[in-house]
Amino acid sequence: MQNLSNIGVIKDILNRHGFSFSKGLGQNFLINPSVCPRMAEMGNAQPGWGIIEIGAGFGVLTVELAQRADKVVCIEIDSRLLPILDETLADFHNIKIVNQDVLKVDLAGLIREEFPGMKVAVCANLPYYITSPIIMSILEAHLPIESLTVMVQKEAAQRICALPGSREVGAVSIAVQYYAQPKILFPVSRGSFMPAPDVDSAVIRLDIRKEAPVSVVNEDTFFKVVKGAFSQRRKTLSNTLSSSFGVSKNQANLWLERAGVAANLRAEQLSMEQFAAIANAWEQNP
Ligand code: SAM
C-alpha cells in the first residue's frame, strides 16, 4: 500500500496522472501523517460501523477509515480522481466511491442501501467552500447517523462550538447545537496540507442528539428567529425580529413580552431556551 502522506508519492501520482489541484473544489490534501489515523479513531471508524466520507482526494483518510470500519462509502465530485483512487485504494474491498456532488446525493437512501444493520458516522476533511451547507444539510435531514467528524477552518470550528450567550456565538452555533453536541477535537496547522491553505484548521466532532435540547413547535420558525436575530448582531431583538418577520417594532415588543424575553437584548445574549420561547410565542399568536 502506498504512503499517501509522503510528498514523493504524491508528486509521483500528480506527474503520472497529469493531475492538478482545483482551488474551486477546495482541494487541499492532507500530508501530515498523524492527522488521518486520529480522525478515523476519534470519528467512530470501528468494527460494526459504516462510514460516509465526503471528498476522497487521493484517499489518504479513506484508507484509515477502511482499515478500521466495516465499510466506507466515499462521495467525491471530481471524476479526474477516479483512476487515481482505483490505484491507491486497490488493496481494499470495503470501499465504494460515489462520483457525485454530496449536496445532490440522497443520503438517507444511501444509508439504507449500503449500511443495513450498521451504526453509521460521517468522517471527512471537508471542502471549505461549502462547509456550512454540507453540515447543515446533513443535520437538517435527520439522518440515522451517530456522529459527524469533520475538518473545518479553525474559525468555523470556533463558531460552530461557541456556546449560546458567548461573544463568538452565531446563527450556525445555535443551528448546529439544536441537532448535535459539538466538540473541538484537535487543531491542524496549514502546513499539514498540500497545497497549504491560507488558514489553520481544526477537527470537530458533532455527536447527534437523540432528542432536541428544547421543545419547538415549528422548526422552520425557530430557525427563522435564530437567523433573523443574528442578521444584524449589534442590534436589539426588537429591531432584528421586526424587520425579519415584517412586523412593526410595537408588535415585535408585544411578541417578545409574551415570550418572556427582554426586547432590548441582542442575539448573542440569548439561551437556546429563549430562542425557542420566541419561536413558540410566534406560533401561538403570529
Ligand atoms: N480527503 C482528502 C484529504 O484529506 O486529503 C481530500 C480533502 S479536500 C479538502 C476536499 C475533497 O472534496 C476534494 O477531493 C474535492 O474534490 C472534494 N469535493 C469538493 N466539493 C465536493 C462536493 N460538492 N461533493 C463531493 N466532494 C467534493
Boltz pocket constraint, residues with backbone or C-beta under 6 A from the ligand:
constraints:
  - pocket:
      binder: B
      contacts: [[A, 25], [A, 26], [A, 27], [A, 28], [A, 29], [A, 30], [A, 54], [A, 55], [A, 56], [A, 57], [A, 58], [A, 59], [A, 60], [A, 61], [A, 62], [A, 75], [A, 76], [A, 77], [A, 78], [A, 100], [A, 101], [A, 102], [A, 103], [A, 125], [A, 126], [A, 127], [A, 128], [A, 130]]
      max_distance: 6.0
